Every structure is written in C-alpha cells, then in structure tokens.
Amino acid sequence: MFGAHFRLPLQSRRSLGAAAALSLVVLGCWSQANADEKKFKVGMAVGGNPCCEWMKAQGDVARALAAARGWDYLELSNENDPAVTLKNASIFIQEKVDAVIQFNGNASVNDVMAAKYAAAGIPVITYDIAHKGFYFVGVDNLAAGRLGGQAIGQVVKEKWDCKPDLVVSAEFSAVGLVNTWRTGGMREGLRAVCPEIPPEKYVSFEISLQSNGSMAAARDLLAAHPDAKRIVFVGISDDPVLAAIQAAEQLGRAQEVIGWGQDGAFITGPNVNPHLLGSVFYFLEGYAAYSFAILDQIAAGHPPPMKDTAEDPAGRVPPCPVTAAQAATVPDMPDRVKGLLAAPKGANEYDLFCPSK
C-alpha cells in the first residue's frame, strides 16, 4: 500500500531521532553501570597431590561458596609442582582475579610468588604454610600436636607402662614451624604422659611427597632398628603415619605397632587400618569456611588487617582429636562437604562434626 517514496512528516522524524539519541545515551549508561558492577573474581589453587582427596575437596567447597555469593571463580591445580605453582600465579594475574586462595606444599617458591602477587596488588590467602604478606588460615598446630601426643601417650602408658622400644616421627622439615609444632608437639604431648622414655628411643624420618616415598623411608628406618617391637608412630599428618605402619606390615613387624596421625584424612570410612588408633581432625576440606570470611571483607572493600603468621592467623582452625572409635561417628568427607554447604553462612566443620569439642 505504501510505496518507496513514503516519508514521515518532519516533526515525526525529529521525534524518532531524539528517541534514538536518548536510547544511545541510556545504553551507554547501562554499559558503564555494568562495567562498574563487575563481579568479584576469586582464584583457587588447589594442592594437586594425588595422595589426598581433601585437596580436590577444598576446591569443591570454595567453588560452591563463590557461586552462593554470585562471584566468578577460577580454579587451577598446583599439581604438587613448584614450576606449575608459579605458572598458576601468572595465570591468575593475567585473568585479573581480585583475590587468590591457595594450598602450596612447595614453600621454596613462596618468595617469588609473593613478589608477583604484590606487584599485581592481589591479596592471597594461604592454607597451613604461612608466608609474610599472605593471610594465613590454618590449624593451631602446636595444640594439635600436643593433643595427639597426649592421646597416644595414654595408650602407651596403659599398654606398655610407658616403655616403648621406639617412637618414630614422620617429619616434613621443609615446612619449618608447621612441622616443629605439629610433630614436635606430638613428642611433647607423649613426654607429658610418659616423661621417662629415654631420648634415644625417639627417632624420625623425612616424609616424601612422591608415591610410596614415605613408606620406603620408614622401611629403611625400621631396618636400622631390627630389634624394636613396641613401636609408636606419630607425624605431621595421617598419610606418612599410615605409610610407616604399612612398612612395618610389609616387614612382618606390625604385631605391636600403634600410630596416631594428624589431619583426619585416613581415620574415617570402612577401611581404617587397625593400627591407626586415632588422629587430630582439621577438617581440611572445609578451610574455605574460614577463608571466605576474609574474602567477604575484601569484596566489600574493607580488607581485614594482615595476619600472616601461624601464631596469629587470619583464620584459626581448632584441632579436633579423636580415637578411631570416635571417628567412626564422623561422616565421611563427601558427606561433611554436603553438610557444610547446607549449613548457615559462617558455619564450620569443627562445630558441625567434632565429637570431642
């Protein structure tokens, strides 16, 4: 009906032009507002050691907590490798994350990594291994060690009248004060119950982060003490204590072996080694509950004062000592994760699951 030469009246054309211009202004303002309301973006570097399922779970919990806040989330694995850890730091910086959470078992690269993040102005929360300038979230290591040592000390007193043949510590000296407090604290706690154990009965081996490395080191130590039968194993975490017990089993010397770990990684579930009598839960998978309390303040533009030492941490995780029998009442890690994520904001696994609190 209307041909190609149809034209709107001049006034109508002017009105349409004004409306189009107004639309451009509104669109420009909306785009600017959108840019101003950029989502907070958190990077998570999980440890990546295949030994430990809790390392993956730390990322799972952090991802869920970030999603609940409507934040962007980028997860990378350090693959238990110093070079990969540094590479991941560069990626987080390139991706312009607003903050980083990490578990890094290779403290030798922390100085270089800290310099990278400081230059980029990115705050970092680090788990269990403290470094200057990183918010520290971790267990009360000395208390954890002493509680574990006292617990197994009671067993040594009742079972052997405080007369073991050997007290073997699984050490990880590379992490410095964490090892001194955790493993040294275990010895302190044991001595508090059994002060008469001679110093020469205390021996140690260095754990390995490589597969079966701790077991091989423990076998070598046991071979150097062929007459020891009543053997106590303690250490910085469950994994090397269990590896030492397994070394004794391989050598046919586990009849009177007992162990007490730390971190709770191997004290729940249907296949707990009967020689592992207890552990000290840290509920490692739930550390994000403490780190996100810090991130909430950073995201709001009010970062908390820097607390970067194990003595005065930004997030202190209370230790939860348990016997194997008590641990049987604690849900396995996947169920603990579900329980934590279903709990009210600010909940932590110690309050939810520790049977000895």
Sequence and secondary structure as in RCSB ss.txt:
>XXXX:A:sequence
MFGAHFRLPLQSRRSLGAAAALSLVVLGCWSQANADEKKFKVGMAVGGNPCCEWMKAQGDVARALAAARGWDYLE
LSNENDPAVTLKNASIFIQEKVDAVIQFNGNASVNDVMAAKYAAAGIPVITYDIAHKGFYFVGVDNLAAGRLGGQ
AIGQVVKEKWDCKPDLVVSAEFSAVGLVNTWRTGGMREGLRAVCPEIPPEKYVSFEISLQSNGSMAAARDLLAAH
PDAKRIVFVGISDDPVLAAIQAAEQLGRAQEVIGWGQDGAFITGPNVNPHLLGSVFYFLEGYAAYSFAILDQIAA
GHPPPMKDTAEDPAGRVPPCPVTAAQAATVPDMPDRVKGLLAAPKGANEYDLFCPSK
>XXXX:A:secstr
   TT    HHHHHHHHHHHHHHHHHHHHHHHHHHHT   EEEEEE   TT HHHHHHHHHHHHHHHHTT EEEE
EE TT HHHHHHHHHHHHHTT SEEEE  S GGGHHHHHHHHHHHT  EEEESS  TTSEEEEE HHHHHHHHHH
HHHHHHHHHHTT  SEEEEEE GGGTHHHHHHHHHHHHHHHHH TTS GGGEEEEE  SSTTHHHHHHHHHHHT 
TT  SEEEEESSHHHHHHHHHHHHHTT  TTEEEE SBSTTSSSTT  TTEEEEEE  GGGTHHHHHHHHHHHHT
T      BSSSSBSEEE  EEEEHHHHTTS  HHHHHHHHHHS TT  HHHHH TT 
